[in-house]
Amino acid sequence: MSQRVPILVYHHVYPDGDPGLARPTGEGATGTIGESAFQRQVSYVADRGWTVVSTGRVVDWLDGRATIPGKAVVLHFDNGWLDTRTVSMPVLRDLGMTATCYVISEGTEAAARGRAAAIQTSTEGPVQKPCITWRQAEELLREGWEIGAHTATHPRLAEVLAEQGDEGVLAEIQRSNEAYRANLGFVPDHFAYPSGSRSERTDYLLASHYRSLRLWHFSYPARWTFTDRGTSPYALDCQNIDNTVPFEDFVRIFDEAAP
């Protein structure tokens, strides 16, 4: 059986008791999880002998340029919310783990100016919440994290393509890449589709800008899918993790992926 690599995607990790955790779960993703639940999950990963590796290393493995441990897992944090730096990073640091933070460039630009940008999300709807600043993105890099691309404004790219054509998609990407280059000194290698909205055409347009493209989807009840040696770097698969995922379902990810 081909090796299966879980890529776990988080959005918000809030301190226990934070009002943001009170959103009803229903049958949709919330994008939020409490700190103690997150700590339990990543401690389970460590205790069961799984090794957290970078997105870049998995892409190198898919390209045949690197090896990965037999029990490899990847951690992603989408949007660049402030709690990724203030809550998630310290928890992972204590366990010797790193992750990839996919940054919405205008959210981070707004934070650098002391504001919160208005962002439309699939998990929370329209929100205005603080993001990391560029300086905090640099702190993540110094901790060994990767910074990934996540567009300038977090639109659904398949809809942008339908309404504005290739030019609209490319304008969104170029705008964010210019911000990454100006503030971090580089354009990220890896891209995550906002809300998982993509098409074959958007894949084609983005493939010349990034080494990998990551999907996103949510199913309820949970149905786990994995990245394996047959996965294209332009279709990295993943699991959305939030407070709608019971711990026993989280464990099932690793039962299903185990070699």
N, C-alpha and C positions, 0 to 999 in steps of 0.2 A: 504494500500500500504506500502511495506517495506520502511524504511527510506533510503534515498539516500544521500551518502556522496561524494561531489566533492573533488577530489584530483587534485590540480592545479600544473602542472609541468612547471617550468621556466628553462631556461638555462642562457642566458646573459640578464642582465638589464643594459643598457648603459646610461650615461648622454645624455640628448637631444643634438643633433647635432654631436654625435660621428660618425666617418666614418663607424663604424661597422653596423650602422642602414641603410646604403645605399644599402645593398644587395637587388637585385630584389626579390620580393616575389613569383611571378609565382604561381604555384600550389603545392609547397612543403613547409614544415616547414623551417623557417629561424633560429629559436632558439634565436632570438634577439627581444628586446622590449625597447622602450625609457623610461626613468625614469618617465616622467610626465604621460605617458600612464599607467605605472605600478602603480603609485601613485593613479591615478583615479580608477583603478580596485580594489585595496585593500581598498581604502576608501569606495567604493561602498559596498564591503563585510561587512565592519564595520557598515556603515550607515543602512544597511538592517537587522541588528541584527544577522548576522552569527557569530559564534564563531570559531576561529582557534584553533584546537586541534592537538596534536602530533600524529605522525604515531603510536607510541607505544600505545597510548590510543585507537585508532581505532582498532588496532590488538587485544587489550584486550577486546574491545567490541565484535569483531567478535568471540572471544573465550568464550564469556559469562562471563568475569571476571570484566567488568567495564561498566558503562553507559556513554553516550555522550549526549550533548545537541541536541535538536530536529533539530536545524539548525547548524550542525557541518561541517566544511570545513578544509582541510589539505593543506599545502603549501610545495612543494618540489622544490629544486634547484639542478639540475644535474651537475655533473662533478667537482664541486669545483672550479669554475672560481673565479679569484680575485674579480671581480665586485660583487659577492655574498656578500663578506665582506664589500667592500667599498661603494657600492651603495644600494643594497637590504636591508642589515641588518639595516642601519640607518632609512630607510623609515619604516620598520616594527617595529622597536623599538619605534618610535613616536606613533604608533597605538597600542602598547602593544601586538604585534604579534610575534610569533616565527615560525620556519620552520624546515624541515629536509634537510640537505645538503649532497648529495650523492657524496662522494669523490673518484676520481680516484687516487689510492695511489701513482703511479709513477709521476703523475702530481704534486701532493703536495710535494713529495720527491724532485723533480727537483726544485720547487719553494723555498724549504728550503735551496737549494744550490745556489740560485740566477739565476736559468735557467728556460726556458720554455720548457716543454716536447712536442714532436710531437705526436698529438692525432688525430685519424681518427674518424670523427663524421658523423652522418646521416644528421644533420642540416646544417653543414658548410663545409663538406668534410674534408680533412687533414688540420690541423691548428697547429700553435705553438703560444699559448697565455698563459699569466701568470695565474697560479692557486694560491689558498691560500697556505700559509705555514702551517706546523703543529702548530705553535704558534697561527696563526690566526684561525685554527680549534678549538683550545682550547678557544679562545675568543668567538667563536660562542657557544660553550658548556656553558660557563659562562653566556651567554645571555639567556640560556634556550633552545637553539636549540638542535636538535639531529644530530649526524653524522651517515650517512648511508654508506653502502659498495657499490662500483660501479666498482669492479675489479681493477687489477693493471694497465692495459694498454688500457682498453676500447675496447676489441675485440667483435665481434659478436659471442656469445657463441654457437649458433647452428652451425656456421661454424667451430669453434674450435672443437666441438664434432665430426663433420663429417670428419675433417682432422686429428685430433690427438686422438680421442676417449676420454673416461672418464678421462684418465690421464692428457690430455691437459687442460680440464675444471678445474679439481681439482688443477692442478699446478697454474693456473691463480688465483684461489680463495685463495689458501694457501699463495701465494706470497703477495697478498694484505692484507690478515688477519694478517700475520706476521708484516707487516708495521704498520697497525693500532695498534696492540698490543704493538709494540716497541715504538711508538711515542705518543700514546694516553692512553695506559694502558688498553685497552679493544678492543674486536672485536665487531663491530656494530651488532645490532640485526636485522637490516632491510637492504635489498638488492634491488637495481633497475637494471633491465636488460639493458645493453648498447644497444641502438637502438631497444630495444624491441625484440632482437633476442633470442629465447628460444625454448625448446621442452619439451615433457613430461620427457625425460631422464635428461635434465639439471635441471628441477624442482626437480626431485628425488635426484640428486646429491647435490643440494644446500640446500634442505630442512633440512638436518642434521647440517647445518652451521648457518642458520639464522631463525628468527621467522617469517619473511615475505619476499615475493618476489613481486616486483612491475612490472607490464607490462608497455609498452609504445607503442603508435601507433598514427598515424596522418591521418586525413581524410580531404579532401577538396572538397566541402564545409564542414564545421564543422558538425560532428555528435557526440553528447555528450553521454558518457557512465559513469556509476557511480559504486562505491563500495557500496554494501548493505549487509544486514544480511546473504544473501545467498552466498556471495563472499568468496572464500577460502583465507586465509591469504597468500597463495602461488600464488595468482593471483589478487593482488590489482589492480583495474582499475583506470584510471586517464584521465585527459584532458591536452593536450599540449597547452600551451599559449605562443604566440609570436605576432609579429606585422602583422601576416596574419589573426588574429582574430579581426574583427571589434568589437567595444564596444557593439553593439546591440547583437552580438553573445555571447559575454561574459556574458551579462545580462541573456541571454536565458539559460545558465547553471543553474542559480539559480532559474529561473522560472520553469525549468523542475525538479529540485531537491527539490523544496520547499515542506514541508509537507502539 
